[in-house]
Amino acid sequence: MLPSILFALSFFGPLSLAVVPPRRDPLHIPVIRRNHARRGEEADTAHYSAVLAGLRHKYNYDSPGASRRAQTTDIGITNQGADVSYFAQVNVGTPAQSFNLVLDTGSSDLWFATNVCASCPSGTPEFDPSKSTSLQTGTDRISLRYGSGSAAGIIARDTITMGPFTVDQQIFVAVTDITSGLIQGALAGIMGLAFQGIASSSALPFWQALVNDNLFTNPEFSFFITRFVDDASAQDEEPGGVLTLGGTNTTLYQGDIDFRSFTSPIRGGSFWLQTVTGVTVNGKSVNLPSGDLAVAAIDTGTTLIGGPTAAVNAVWAAVPGSQALDGNLAGFFAFPCNTDLAISMSFGGPSWPISLADMNLGTVGNGRCLGAIFDITQGTNVTPGQGNPAWIIGDTFLKNVYSVFRASPPAVGFAQLSNAAGGSSG
């Protein structure tokens, strides 16, 4: 696949050019989310089984110009499906066509559905290439795999805008085929926010083009994402929080941001990495493996928390009455629903507590509930350190902190949420 991708890129000539209006404060973008079972409801086991299988694939755990000034801006996010996914609006082409894209720090490709996508769900917003005078298309096709499905299409280029930031001739995948369950409702695609090193298209991601052209006040972006999983009255779309491009929003966190630089060479320049140094269950520390088995990818596009076998077994062994599940839920654990479960994680600094509302995915019968920490390596023959992070830290954790993704030097930082950021349920 790589030779054809490189051919397509050479066809387009120079890489993306970013253009932005004069400097102002950071851009803060609202986020929106998607729902699933609330606490006390029956767990959507088919969904979580598919998510687990897809994540194993996503992280390679399968069985065999002009003067520009820097700025920072808030972008509103939408929460879709009670914390299933978080998306923001992006404008494409000339004149602009607007689409909602999932914000995914665990991947790097930009893609959205086109009007020739016969397999896209009914009602999917679709890009019409014939209406954009700035579009350039190639002929080479690529496929993209995610935790919940796959998409395929051709590499193209067009003007992409989010808030006041614009990248001319941004490379993306114009999707013509998609599997069931990858996107739904108002979603049109995914904006990858990881590094270029893992882009299937080999394209420079939108955010990285802005950083490289010094268009951010600071070379970073940050998230506050909301919680509605325990709100029985939540609609399919709710306010999802804020994505801040080019800095942070100081009203959404308190205290210092605890930055931890990347400490592992695993797929460097690709994922946003941290090292899991501690997990506590009801105040007691759990023995965890170290080295490659402690490396974690921080992934806003993933709902749950996945970890290596030894670590996940140790976590659930500390929960009285928990038990491993089998069949389609192999890798997951159930625990007594009446358990007052308090789990915290640390990454070399403070210990960050995870709300029980996020840890409990719903009932699975006999007074048991499905836990949100699963074994990503169970049943596979791939081990961490083979180009793969051992942990995937998704929204189950990220809803509980303010998260900052810094490009230079590469680091992820967490901070305590402010009172102003406590407006989501829980």
N, C-alpha and C positions, 0 to 999 in steps of 0.2 A: 504493500500500500504506500510506503514512504516515497518511492520514486515518483509515482503519479502525483502525490501531493506536492512534491518539490517542483515538478513540472508546472503544476497549476500556479504556484506562487511566482515562478519565473515569468509566466505568461502575463501576470498582472504588473510586473515591474516593481518599483520601490514600495516599501511597506507603508503602513498606515501613517497618515499625517493628521495631527490633532490641532484643532482650532478652537479658541474659546474667547469670550468677551472679556473686558477689563476686569481687574482684580476686585474681589469682594470677600466677605466672610465665607467660611466653609459651607458647602452645600449639604443640606440635611434632607434625605429622601425618605418619605414615608414608605413603610413596607406593609404588605397584606399577606394573610396566611390561609391554609386549607385545613378542614376538620377531619377528626376520626373519633372513635369511642371516647366519651368522657369517663371520668372515674366513676366506678359503680356500674357502668354499662358493660355489655358483653364485648370482649376484645375482637377486633376485626382480624382474626387469625390468618385468613387468606392473604390479606394485605401485608401483614408483617412477615409472613413466610416468603412472599414475593420480594419484599424489600431486602430480607436477609440474603436471598439467593443473588439478587442483583448487586448488592454491595460487595459480595465475594468476587463478583466479576469485575466491578469497577476498580477494586483495589488488588486485582490479580490473584485472588484466592480461589480460582477455579480449580475443580478437580481436573486431573490431566486435562517652515513658511513665514507668515506675518508675525509682527511683534505680539507676544503673548505674556500675560501676567498670571501668576499663580493665585489660586483661590481655594476656599473650602465651602462646600455646599451640603445642605441636608436634603435628602430625597425620601419622600414618604413611601412606606412599604405597606403591602396588604398581606394579612394573615388569612390563608385559604384553608378551609377544612379543619378548623380547630387545631392549628399547629402542624399540619401535614407539610405545608410549604409556605415560603414567603417570597413575594414577587414585587417588582416595581415596573413602572412604565418606561419604555424606551421608544424613541422615534427613529424611523428608518426611511432613507431615500429622499428624493426631491420630486414633488412636494412630500412632506413627511407623512408616513403611515405609522400609527401608534400601536404598540403591542405590550402586553404584560409578560415579563420574563422572570423565571425563577432565578434567584440570586444564589449562586453555588460556589463557595470557596473550595470545594473538593474537585472541581474540574476547571478546564481552561478554554473550552470552545464556546463560541457564540453561535447560536442557531435559532431559527424560527420557521414555522410552517409556511409553505407557499400555497397558492391557489390551485396547484396541480397535485396536491397531496390527497390522493383518493382514500388512503387509510387513516387519515386524521379523524379524530372524533367529531361527530356532528356538532356544529357550532363553534369549532375552533377558529379564532381569528387568524386570517391568512394574509400573507404578504403578496401583493399583486405586482410582479416584476414589470409588467407593461406600463405601469403608472409612474415609475421612477426614471427620471432622465439621467440620473447619476449612477445607475447600476451598471456594473461590469460582471459578466458571467464567464465561467470556463466550461469544460466538458467532463472533468474528472469527478467521479463520485467517491465519497467516503462514508463509513458507518461510524456511529458513536454509540457507546454502551454506557448505561447508567444503572443506579441501584434499582430502578423500577421499570426498565425497558430499554429500547434502543431506537435510534433515528438514523436515517440515511438521506443523503442529498448531494448537491454539487457545490463546490467552492465558488463563492462570489465575493464581490466587493461593493460597498455603498457607503453613504454617509450615515453615521450612527450618532445619535444625540441622547444624552441623559442629563436632565436639568440644563445648566448652561454649558456643559461640556460637549464638544463635538469632535469626532474623529472622521476625517475624510478618507474614503477608500479603505475603510475597515474591512478586513477579511472575515467572512462568516460562512456558515453552511446553510444554503437554501434547501430546506428539508422537503422531500417529496414522498417519503415513506416513514411511518412511525408505528411502533407496537402499542397495543392496547394498554392503558394505564400509566403511560409515561407523563402525559399532561391531560388536564381536564378543565372544564369550565372556561374561564376567561383567559387561560394561559395559552400562549403561542409558542413558547420555547424556553431556552435556558441561556443565561449569561454566566459563563465561567469566570470566576474571580481568582483562580489559582495562577501559577506561573506558566510561561510559554512552554516550558520543558515537557509538560504532559498534554499539550494541545494536539489532538489527532490531526488537525488541519495544519499544524506547525505555525499557525498565525500568532502574532503578538496580541494578547488579550486587550480589550478596550481600556481597562484600568491601567495596564502596564504602559500602553502608548501614551496616556496622559502623564504618568510619572516620568517616563523617559524624556518627554518634552517640557518637563518642569512646570506643568500646569497646576499641580497641587501645591497649596501652601506648605504642607508637610507631605512626604512620600508615604501616605498611609490612607486607609479607609477604616471605618468603624461601624459597629452594629449595636443597636438595642432592638431586641425582638420580643414580642408580646406573648402572653399565655392566655389561651381560652379553652384549653383541653378540659378543664374542670368546670366550665360554664355551660349549664344545660340550655341556656337561652341563646347561646352564640349562633350567629348566622354563618353561612358558608364563607362569607367574606367579612372580615373585621379589620380594624386598624392593626397593622402588623409591627409598628415600630418605626425606626429611623435608620437609614443608611447614610452615613456622613462621608462624603468624598473629599479628600484633601486634609483630613484632620479629625478632630473629635468634637462632640457636643457636650460641653462641660455641665449642662443642666441635667444630663442623663446618668451621670456617675458621681461618686464621691470618693475622696481619698486619692491615693496614687494609683496609677496604672502599673501593674506588675508585668514588665516586659521580660520575656525569656527568649534569648536568641536561639536559633537553630543549633542543636548540638550533635546532630547525626548527619552523615553523608548520604543517607538513603534518599535516592532520587532528588538530590539537591537541586534547587531552582525549579521545583515542580509543585509539591504540596506545601501548605502552611503547616509546619511541624512544631510539636512540643514534646517534652518528655514527661510521661506520667511517673511521678515520684512517690505518690501516696494515694491510698483510698482508705477511708474509714467507714465502718458500718456501725451505726448506733454508738459512735464515740470510740470504737476500738479499731486500731490499725490492722490492715490486712497485709500479709506477706505477698509482695509482688515480684515478678521477674524484672531484671534490669537489662541494660544494653539494648540490642535491637528489639527485644520484646517489650520495651517501654516507650518506643517511638510512636507518636500519635499524630494523625492528620486532623486538623480542625476544619470541620465541614458543615457549613450552614445549609447545604443541600441535602443533608441526611437527618432523618427524624430522631434516630436512636443513638446508642453508644455501643460500639462493637469492640471487643478486645480479644487477646490471645487466650487459649484454653486454660492455661494454669492460672492466669489472673482472674478470669471470669469465674472459674470453679471456686477460687478462694473467696471471692466476693460473696457468692451465694451460699457458700458453706458457713459464712458468718451470720446468715439469716435463718433463724429457727423455723423448721417446717418447710423450707424451700425444696424444690425438686426439679431435676432436669426433665425437659419435655422431649418427645421423640416424634417420629413421622415428619410431617411438613414443618413442624416447629422445632426440629432438632437444632440445638444451639441456644434455644431460649430456656428460661427458667420461670417457674411459677412459685408464688409465695402466698401464705395465708393473707387474705384481704384485710383482716383485722390487725395486721402488723403495723405498728407505728415505725415505719422504716425511714431512717435518716442516713443518707449516704453522701459523703463529701469526696472531692477529688483535689489533688494538688499537683503542681507542675514545677516544683522546685522553689515555690514560694508559699503564699497563703493557701489555706484549705478552703475550697469553695463548695458550700452546701448545695445539694440538688433537691428541689421541692418534691415531696411525695406525689404531688399531682402530675409531675413529669415522669416519675419512676414507675407509676402504675398505669399500664396500658389498657386495663379493663379485665373483666372476669373471664375465666376459662372453665368454670364449673367447679362444684364441690368446695365452694368457699375459697377458691384460689384465684389469684390475679396474675396477669402476665407482666414480667419485669422488663424494663427498658434497656438493661445491659445484657448483651448476647455474645456468644462465642463465635467470632467470625471465622476461625480456622477449623471449627468442628467438621469432620468428615472430608477435609481436603488434604492434599499432599503437598501443599505449599506452606513454607514457613516465613515469618517476618525476616527481613534482612536480605531477601531476594528481590530487592527493589520495591518492597511493600512496607508501609507503616503497619505496626502491630495493632494499634488502636485507631478507631474512627470516632471522633468526638463530635456528635451532632447536636441538634437543637434541644434534646433532653437536658443537656448541660448548658448550652449557650443561652437559653432563656433566663438563666439564673445569674448572668454576669453581663457586664458591658465589655465587648470584645473589640480589640484594635489589631489591624493587620498592617504591619509596617514593612515597606519594601526595602529600605536601606537605613541601617543594616537589617537584613531579614529577621523579623521577630513577630511573635504574637503576644499581645498583652491583654490582661483581664483586670477589671476594676469592679468594685461593688456598685450595684445600681443605686441611683439616688431615689429619694422619695418621689420625685416627679416621674420617675420611670416605673413606679409601682402601680400605675393605673390599670394594668392588665389583671385579670383575675388571679387569685393565688398570691 
